[in-house]
């Protein structure tokens, strides 16, 4: 049966939304962003949609079902652009969405295989930690890896994973790490940055970090890290939306006292001097 739409009949927004398979709220959003022209209001003060409006809505709905973003829909409707240009833009969008889906499925598979939040981190991190027994990593270890991955990316978190491997396989180093963490936290209780305890604790932290690094070298984990650097390709390289490491770090709600920050800084200076002396 052939349907003729020669009648000038108009419908209200609820009927237009129902026919197109969308919602009145979505239609109002299309108006706001300029994707769908806003029709004139009738004597009742309501918008009335005609045939052309419905056709536009149906095309919008079809493109939405195909996963096309609203901004790219505007490009598709832009008749001043060459059709091939529009198709290229849409193809790039769909390719990006396919890549996102692949990453999401990979994360689901890692989570299923690992069976813990560790599986939500990048495959570089989960692969490096996969040989550790269940429970070897503490929740605080995972939190640290999560933050490091956000600030320094998967490669930075994978390198940090070497630290947690050393701590998980050396109970004496883990015990010293816990002791130093508690001692550093105590610096937040009104200790001044020039208090002698700050320098003493910084030296202890430096000595401990050296011992951890020696354990990493002895286990050959440093060689693994070199391979990571050689083979790693940053998927976000050139992405202007990525925050710099400094910007990301400054957005974390750290509340360390000046004394604690001084201790961290001083331990880093000692380690840097040690490396420079070779």
C-alpha positions in Angstrom: 0.0 0.0 0.0 1.4 3.4 -1.0 1.1 6.1 1.7 0.6 9.6 0.6 1.8 12.5 2.8 0.3 15.3 0.9 -1.8 16.4 3.8 -0.5 19.5 5.7 -1.3 17.8 9.0 1.1 18.5 11.9 1.6 16.6 15.1 2.7 17.6 18.6 6.1 16.7 20.0 4.9 13.6 21.9 3.5 12.1 18.7 6.6 13.0 16.7 8.8 11.4 19.3 6.7 8.2 19.5 6.7 7.8 15.7 10.5 8.4 15.4 11.2 6.1 18.3 12.8 8.7 20.4 11.8 11.0 23.3 10.5 14.6 23.5 13.6 15.4 25.6 15.8 14.2 22.8 14.0 16.2 20.3 14.3 19.4 22.4 18.1 18.6 22.6 18.2 18.4 18.8 16.7 21.8 18.7 19.2 23.2 21.1 22.2 22.0 19.2 20.8 23.0 15.8 20.4 19.5 14.5 16.7 19.9 14.0 15.0 23.2 13.2 12.5 24.3 15.8 9.0 24.5 14.2 6.7 27.4 14.7 4.3 27.1 17.6 0.6 26.8 16.9 -2.3 28.8 18.5 -2.0 26.5 21.5 1.5 27.6 22.1 3.0 24.2 21.3 5.4 23.1 18.6 3.8 21.4 15.6 5.9 19.0 13.5 5.3 18.5 9.8 6.4 15.9 7.2 9.8 17.4 6.7 10.5 17.4 10.4 9.5 13.8 10.7 11.8 12.8 7.8 14.7 14.6 9.5 13.9 12.9 12.8 13.8 9.5 11.2 17.2 10.1 9.6 18.6 11.2 12.9 17.2 8.0 14.5 18.8 5.8 11.9 22.2 7.5 12.3 21.9 7.2 16.1 21.2 3.5 15.7 24.4 3.2 13.6 26.3 4.8 16.5 27.0 8.1 14.7 27.6 11.0 17.1 25.4 14.0 17.0 28.2 16.3 15.8 28.9 14.0 12.9 25.2 13.9 12.0 25.4 17.7 11.4 28.2 17.0 9.0 26.1 14.4 7.2 23.3 16.9 6.8 25.6 19.7 5.6 24.9 19.8 1.9 27.8 22.3 1.3 30.2 19.4 2.0 31.3 16.9 -0.5 29.5 13.5 0.1 32.9 11.7 0.2 34.1 14.1 2.9 31.0 13.3 5.0 31.4 9.6 4.4 35.1 9.8 5.5 34.1 11.6 8.7 31.5 9.0 9.5 33.8 6.2 8.7 36.5 7.6 11.1 33.8 7.9 13.8 32.7 4.3 13.4 36.3 3.1 13.4 36.9 4.9 16.7 33.8 3.4 18.1 34.9 -0.1 17.0 38.3 0.5 18.7 36.5 1.5 21.9 34.4 -1.6 21.8 37.4 -3.8 21.3 39.1 -2.1 24.4 35.9 -2.6 26.4 35.7 -6.3 25.5 39.4 -6.8 26.3 38.8 -5.2 29.7 35.8 -7.5 30.3 37.9 -10.6 29.3 40.8 -9.5 31.6 38.4 -8.9 34.5 36.9 -12.4 34.0 40.3 -14.0 33.8 41.9 -12.2 36.7 38.7 -12.1 38.8 39.6 -8.9 40.6 39.7 -5.1 40.0 43.2 -5.6 38.7 41.6 -6.8 35.4 40.2 -3.3 34.8 43.8 -1.9 34.5 45.7 -2.1 31.2 46.9 -5.4 29.8 50.5 -4.2 30.3 49.9 -4.1 34.1 47.7 -7.2 34.4 50.2 -9.3 32.3 53.1 -8.2 34.4 51.4 -9.1 37.6 49.7 -12.3 36.3 52.2 -14.7 37.9 51.6 -13.4 41.4 49.4 -15.6 43.7 45.9 -14.5 44.6 46.0 -12.0 47.5 49.6 -11.0 46.9 48.5 -7.5 46.0 46.9 -5.3 48.6 43.9 -3.0 47.8 46.3 -0.1 48.4 48.6 -1.5 45.7 45.8 -1.6 43.2 44.8 2.0 44.1 48.3 3.2 43.6 48.4 1.5 40.2 45.1 3.0 39.3 46.4 6.5 40.1 49.7 5.9 38.3 48.0 4.7 35.2 45.8 7.8 35.1 48.8 10.1 35.6 51.6 8.4 33.7 49.6 5.9 31.5 49.8 2.1 31.1 53.6 2.1 30.7 54.1 4.1 34.0 51.8 1.7 35.9 53.5 -1.3 34.4 56.9 -0.1 35.6 55.4 0.6 39.0 54.1 -3.0 39.0 57.8 -4.1 39.4 57.8 -2.4 42.8 54.8 -4.3 44.0 56.2 -7.6 42.6 59.3 -7.0 44.7 57.3 -6.2 47.8 55.0 -9.2 47.3 57.9 -11.6 47.0 60.1 -10.1 49.8 58.2 -10.0 53.2 61.1 -8.1 54.8 60.8 -5.3 52.2 57.0 -5.2 52.6 57.4 -4.9 56.4 59.8 -2.0 56.0 57.6 -0.4 53.5 54.7 -0.6 56.0 56.8 0.9 58.8 58.0 3.8 56.6 54.4 4.5 55.4 53.2 4.8 59.0 56.2 7.0 60.0 55.7 9.3 57.0 52.0 9.6 57.8 52.9 10.7 61.3 54.7 13.7 59.8 51.2 15.1 59.1 50.6 15.5 62.8 52.0 19.0 63.3 55.7 18.2 62.4 57.6 21.2 60.9 59.5 20.7 57.6 62.8 21.5 59.3 62.3 19.0 62.1 65.3 16.6 62.3 63.0 13.6 62.0 62.1 14.6 58.5 65.7 14.3 57.3 66.2 11.1 59.2 63.1 9.5 57.7 64.1 10.7 54.2 67.4 8.9 54.6 65.6 5.7 55.7 63.2 5.9 52.8 66.1 6.4 50.4 67.9 3.4 51.9 64.8 1.3 51.6 64.1 2.4 48.0 67.7 1.3 47.1 67.1 -2.1 48.7 63.8 -2.5 46.7 65.6 -1.5 43.5 68.3 -4.1 44.2 65.6 -6.7 44.6 64.1 -5.7 41.3 67.4 -6.0 39.6 68.1 -9.4 41.2 64.8 -10.7 39.9 65.5 -9.4 36.4 62.4 -7.1 36.6 64.5 -4.2 35.3 65.2 -6.1 32.1 61.4 -6.6 31.7 60.9 -2.9 32.0 63.4 -2.2 29.2 61.4 -4.5 27.0 58.3 -2.7 27.9 59.8 0.6 26.8 61.1 -0.9 23.6 57.8 -2.4 22.5 55.3 0.1 23.9 53.1 2.1 21.5 51.1 4.8 23.2 47.5 4.5 22.0 46.8 8.1 23.1 49.9 9.7 21.6 48.9 12.9 19.9 45.5 13.0 21.6 45.0 16.6 22.6 42.4 15.7 25.2 45.0 13.9 27.3 46.1 15.7 30.5 49.7 16.2 31.1 51.2 14.2 34.0 51.7 17.4 36.0 48.1 18.6 35.4 46.7 15.2 36.4 48.9 15.1 39.6 47.7 18.5 40.7 44.1 17.5 40.4 44.5 14.6 42.9 43.2 15.6 46.4 46.5 14.9 48.2 46.6 16.5 51.6 50.2 15.8 52.7 51.7 18.2 55.2 54.7 20.4 54.3 56.8 18.1 56.4 55.7 15.0 54.6 56.2 16.6 51.2 59.7 17.7 52.3 60.5 14.1 53.3 59.4 12.8 49.9 61.3 15.5 48.1 64.5 14.9 50.1 64.4 11.1 49.6 64.1 11.8 45.8 67.1 14.2 46.0 69.2 11.6 47.7 68.2 8.9 45.2 68.9 11.3 42.3 72.3 12.2 43.7 73.1 8.5 44.1 72.2 7.9 40.4 74.2 10.9 39.3 77.3 9.6 41.2 76.8 6.4 39.3 
